Amino acid sequence: MSKVTVFLPFSNKEHSNSLINEFLNNKLVDKVILFANQDYNNGFTTIVTKSIAASKAIQKAISYVKSDYFLIVHKDTLIQLNQFALERFIDFVETYIASLVYSDYYDLKDDILIKHPLQDYLPGSVRDNFEFGSILFFSTEKVKESFKKFGKLSQSNFAGLYELRLRLSTEFFYEKARIPIIRIPEFLYSQVEIDDRKSGVKLFDYVDPKNREAQIEMELVFTKFLKLINAYLPPKFQKLPKDNEDYPVTASVIIPVYNRVNTISDAIESVFRQETNFQFNCIVVDNHSTDGTTSKLEQLIYRFPKLFHIIPKTKLLGIGGCWNEAIFHEKCGKFAIQLDSDDLYADKNTLQKIVDLLESRSYSAVIGTYKMVNFNLEEIPPGIIDHREWTDKNGHNNALRINGLGAPRAFRTSILRKIKFPNVSYGEDYAVCLAITRKYRIGRIYEPIYLCRRWEGNTDSELTIQQQNQYNHYKDTIRTKEIFERIKLNRKKKS
């Protein structure tokens, strides 16, 4: 009979002994080993560590494993296994010859079970906050093979578990590719959720300054992974292609909008408060609004002669499709600069700063820094989002790991017309930026020039689990495509 070694977090809290007993009483469990910040001398082998994700802790844990399988509970919470859960984990590992499996689960809240489905793992599921649930189930053989092949894990306090997962995922990229990481679409356990923040708050964890040290370690590990799969790009960029177009103005502010009657006036007014030494206009693509936004825009045209109001012929467009309508419009300028319909430019100099940087160096795009504010424009946590994780040397690689690149985004229209936006309403900007960074340089402005309003009307303020999975799956699909494009580019360079 196959056995499982179980690694559990132990904090000596009320649920800690219940968590141990949940696994200790299972006939398939070989032994239980604890992760803790101290040895509580409770009769269990304990790996003393501040973080389960530390490389030393993971390395030491694997050295203890003598069984065919092991699992790590990496969240300190109460878990209850569903019927024959461990058997199902083993069954999927053996059937797929998988390295790592995970499953859907139930959230337990006030004695109510809430289904928590997860998303399938793709080759591009490389962000460090990929949601696996609390249980990671490993094939001991596959893990130890990875150590023979790649050596010990990098020295890190936060990225050990992340590096192990990336190593196991390298098999996606072999010629005889198989699926090394498998999601079981069954609810194999329940857990008490320990992070009940809204999705719109969790979204910004990776740019929170308090997580900076961890993010630096994640970047180092991720860059090493890209080199392993031949997807790493050195900081050598192509020259910008010649642009012989005759543009009506230097810059166009692009605002896709749908049902933002309460905010669209503020956005447009912030555009025409700009003071510049060049000509600019504003193109608003109204995606068939039904709440009075269309009438509001028709009124605003009389105030602002350089405002162009477009209503697409088709109703099949997402935000990306609306961008395409604008950048291919005859009134679009040399540079296309983003403004969301519920946001504002921070001051009268925003456009000038962006265009100055675009004109001064061979940048294909420029991305700024924004400040999080509420509806009344008062600063709210996490405050200023400056994406300091971006560097000129490695930002184009690290962009694959993170979930966004910042705002406002400004592009050379000629390049956008070649790449085009995917016709979706989430991740369309991320997809375009990744495609650009594969070839061209992107410049950054690290001072806040943009106010990002967070309110209940935002599309990502509080997403359902299903919506989060859908959006994350799309971005992982884009990452997958981009990684394979970069591998293909590197192969072409060598041939």
PyMOL commands that set and color helices and strands:
alter all, ss='L'
color gray80, all
select helices_A, chain A and resi 16-24+55-64+85-96+140-150+160-173+199-202+205-207+209-228+264-272+293-303+319-327+350-360+395-398+413-419+428-437+465-494
alter helices_A, ss='H'
color red, helices_A
select strands_A, chain A and resi 4-9+29-36+46-48+69-73+79-81+100-109+112-116+135-139+181-191+251-257+280-286+307-310+335-338+344-345+365-373+379-385+409-412+442-453
alter strands_A, ss='S'
color yellow, strands_A
deselect
rebuild
show_as cartoon
